[in-house]
Protein backbone atom coordinates (compact mmCIF):
# COMPACT_ATOMS: atom_id res chain seq x y z
CA UNK A 1 0.00 0.00 0.00
CA UNK A 2 1.53 3.35 -0.95
CA UNK A 3 2.39 5.93 1.71
CA UNK A 4 -0.01 8.90 1.87
CA UNK A 5 1.18 10.79 4.97
CA UNK A 6 2.57 14.07 3.63
CA UNK A 7 5.42 14.60 6.16
CA UNK A 8 6.81 11.14 5.40
CA UNK A 9 6.52 11.76 1.66
CA UNK A 10 8.43 15.03 2.05
CA UNK A 11 11.20 13.30 4.01
CA UNK A 12 11.57 10.71 1.28
CA UNK A 13 11.59 13.37 -1.43
CA UNK A 14 14.25 15.39 0.42
CA UNK A 15 16.40 12.29 0.89
CA UNK A 16 16.07 11.47 -2.80
CA UNK A 17 17.00 15.03 -3.81
CA UNK A 18 20.03 15.04 -1.49
CA UNK A 19 21.17 11.74 -2.97
CA UNK A 20 20.65 12.87 -6.59
CA UNK A 21 22.18 16.33 -6.29
CA UNK A 22 24.71 15.78 -3.49
CA UNK A 23 23.47 19.03 -1.94
CA UNK A 24 22.64 18.91 1.78
CA UNK A 25 20.42 22.02 1.65
CA UNK A 26 17.33 19.94 0.87
CA UNK A 27 15.46 18.83 3.97
CA UNK A 28 11.88 18.26 5.04
CA UNK A 29 10.22 20.20 7.87
CA UNK A 30 9.89 16.97 9.83
CA UNK A 31 13.68 16.51 9.72
CA UNK A 32 14.33 20.07 10.91
CA UNK A 33 11.94 19.96 13.88
CA UNK A 34 13.03 16.84 15.75
CA UNK A 35 11.70 16.95 19.34
CA UNK A 36 14.12 16.43 22.20
CA UNK A 37 13.88 13.43 24.53
CA UNK A 38 11.87 15.38 27.14
CA UNK A 39 9.19 16.33 24.63
CA UNK A 40 9.03 12.79 23.30
CA UNK A 41 8.60 11.34 26.80
CA UNK A 42 5.88 13.91 27.52
CA UNK A 43 4.04 12.93 24.33
CA UNK A 44 4.33 9.22 25.11
CA UNK A 45 3.59 9.23 28.86
CA UNK A 46 1.56 12.32 29.72
CA UNK A 47 -0.55 13.04 26.66
CA UNK A 48 -2.82 9.96 26.98
CA UNK A 49 -3.81 11.03 30.50
CA UNK A 50 -4.26 14.63 29.41
CA UNK A 51 -6.57 13.52 26.61
CA UNK A 52 -8.44 11.18 28.98
CA UNK A 53 -9.21 13.93 31.49
CA UNK A 54 -10.01 16.62 28.95
CA UNK A 55 -12.48 14.57 26.89
CA UNK A 56 -15.74 13.94 28.82
CA UNK A 57 -17.09 11.42 26.31
CA UNK A 58 -13.91 9.37 26.58
CA UNK A 59 -14.25 9.35 30.37
CA UNK A 60 -17.84 8.11 30.05
CA UNK A 61 -16.86 5.31 27.67
CA UNK A 62 -13.93 4.21 29.85
CA UNK A 63 -16.10 4.09 32.99
CA UNK A 64 -18.85 2.20 31.15
CA UNK A 65 -16.43 -0.38 29.77
CA UNK A 66 -14.67 -0.86 33.10
CA UNK A 67 -17.97 -1.44 34.93
CA UNK A 68 -19.37 -3.75 32.27
CA UNK A 69 -16.17 -5.75 31.93
CA UNK A 70 -16.01 -6.19 35.72
CA UNK A 71 -19.66 -7.04 36.33
CA UNK A 72 -20.17 -9.44 33.41
CA UNK A 73 -17.69 -12.11 34.57
CA UNK A 74 -18.88 -11.85 38.16
CA UNK A 75 -22.47 -12.68 37.10
CA UNK A 76 -21.22 -15.72 35.19
CA UNK A 77 -19.53 -17.30 38.20
CA UNK A 78 -20.92 -19.49 40.95
CA UNK A 79 -21.87 -16.58 43.19
CA UNK A 80 -24.57 -15.38 40.80
CA UNK A 81 -27.39 -17.35 42.54
CA UNK A 82 -26.65 -15.44 45.74
CA UNK A 83 -26.71 -12.13 43.87
CA UNK A 84 -29.94 -13.02 42.10
CA UNK A 85 -31.57 -14.00 45.37
CA UNK A 86 -31.08 -10.45 46.62
CA UNK A 87 -33.44 -9.18 43.91
CA UNK A 88 -35.70 -12.18 43.55
CA UNK A 89 -38.17 -13.32 46.24
CA UNK A 90 -36.66 -16.83 46.41
CA UNK A 91 -34.70 -17.73 49.49
CA UNK A 92 -30.91 -18.08 49.13
CA UNK A 93 -31.07 -21.80 49.96
CA UNK A 94 -33.72 -22.41 47.31
CA UNK A 95 -31.76 -20.52 44.62
CA UNK A 96 -28.56 -22.40 45.51
CA UNK A 97 -30.35 -25.72 45.35
CA UNK A 98 -31.56 -24.93 41.85
CA UNK A 99 -28.02 -24.15 40.77
CA UNK A 100 -26.31 -27.17 42.33
CA UNK A 101 -29.09 -29.63 41.35
CA UNK A 102 -29.66 -31.06 44.80
CA UNK A 103 -32.90 -32.72 45.86
CA UNK A 104 -35.34 -30.68 47.88
C-alpha positions as CSV (number, residue, x, y, z in Angstrom):
1,X,0.0,0.0,0.0
2,X,1.5,3.4,-0.9
3,X,2.4,5.9,1.7
4,X,0.0,8.9,1.9
5,X,1.2,10.8,5.0
6,X,2.6,14.1,3.6
7,X,5.4,14.6,6.2
8,X,6.8,11.1,5.4
9,X,6.5,11.8,1.7
10,X,8.4,15.0,2.0
11,X,11.2,13.3,4.0
12,X,11.6,10.7,1.3
13,X,11.6,13.4,-1.4
14,X,14.2,15.4,0.4
15,X,16.4,12.3,0.9
16,X,16.1,11.5,-2.8
17,X,17.0,15.0,-3.8
18,X,20.0,15.0,-1.5
19,X,21.2,11.7,-3.0
20,X,20.6,12.9,-6.6
21,X,22.2,16.3,-6.3
22,X,24.7,15.8,-3.5
23,X,23.5,19.0,-1.9
24,X,22.6,18.9,1.8
25,X,20.4,22.0,1.6
26,X,17.3,19.9,0.9
27,X,15.5,18.8,4.0
28,X,11.9,18.3,5.0
29,X,10.2,20.2,7.9
30,X,9.9,17.0,9.8
31,X,13.7,16.5,9.7
32,X,14.3,20.1,10.9
33,X,11.9,20.0,13.9
34,X,13.0,16.8,15.7
35,X,11.7,16.9,19.3
36,X,14.1,16.4,22.2
37,X,13.9,13.4,24.5
38,X,11.9,15.4,27.1
39,X,9.2,16.3,24.6
40,X,9.0,12.8,23.3
41,X,8.6,11.3,26.8
42,X,5.9,13.9,27.5
43,X,4.0,12.9,24.3
44,X,4.3,9.2,25.1
45,X,3.6,9.2,28.9
46,X,1.6,12.3,29.7
47,X,-0.6,13.0,26.7
48,X,-2.8,10.0,27.0
49,X,-3.8,11.0,30.5
50,X,-4.3,14.6,29.4
51,X,-6.6,13.5,26.6
52,X,-8.4,11.2,29.0
53,X,-9.2,13.9,31.5
54,X,-10.0,16.6,28.9
55,X,-12.5,14.6,26.9
56,X,-15.7,13.9,28.8
57,X,-17.1,11.4,26.3
58,X,-13.9,9.4,26.6
59,X,-14.2,9.4,30.4
60,X,-17.8,8.1,30.1
61,X,-16.9,5.3,27.7
62,X,-13.9,4.2,29.9
63,X,-16.1,4.1,33.0
64,X,-18.9,2.2,31.2
65,X,-16.4,-0.4,29.8
66,X,-14.7,-0.9,33.1
67,X,-18.0,-1.4,34.9
68,X,-19.4,-3.8,32.3
69,X,-16.2,-5.8,31.9
70,X,-16.0,-6.2,35.7
71,X,-19.7,-7.0,36.3
72,X,-20.2,-9.4,33.4
73,X,-17.7,-12.1,34.6
74,X,-18.9,-11.8,38.2
75,X,-22.5,-12.7,37.1
76,X,-21.2,-15.7,35.2
77,X,-19.5,-17.3,38.2
78,X,-20.9,-19.5,41.0
79,X,-21.9,-16.6,43.2
80,X,-24.6,-15.4,40.8
81,X,-27.4,-17.3,42.5
82,X,-26.6,-15.4,45.7
83,X,-26.7,-12.1,43.9
84,X,-29.9,-13.0,42.1
85,X,-31.6,-14.0,45.4
86,X,-31.1,-10.4,46.6
87,X,-33.4,-9.2,43.9
88,X,-35.7,-12.2,43.6
89,X,-38.2,-13.3,46.2
90,X,-36.7,-16.8,46.4
91,X,-34.7,-17.7,49.5
92,X,-30.9,-18.1,49.1
93,X,-31.1,-21.8,50.0
94,X,-33.7,-22.4,47.3
95,X,-31.8,-20.5,44.6
96,X,-28.6,-22.4,45.5
97,X,-30.3,-25.7,45.4
98,X,-31.6,-24.9,41.8
99,X,-28.0,-24.1,40.8
100,X,-26.3,-27.2,42.3
101,X,-29.1,-29.6,41.4
102,X,-29.7,-31.1,44.8
103,X,-32.9,-32.7,45.9
104,X,-35.3,-30.7,47.9
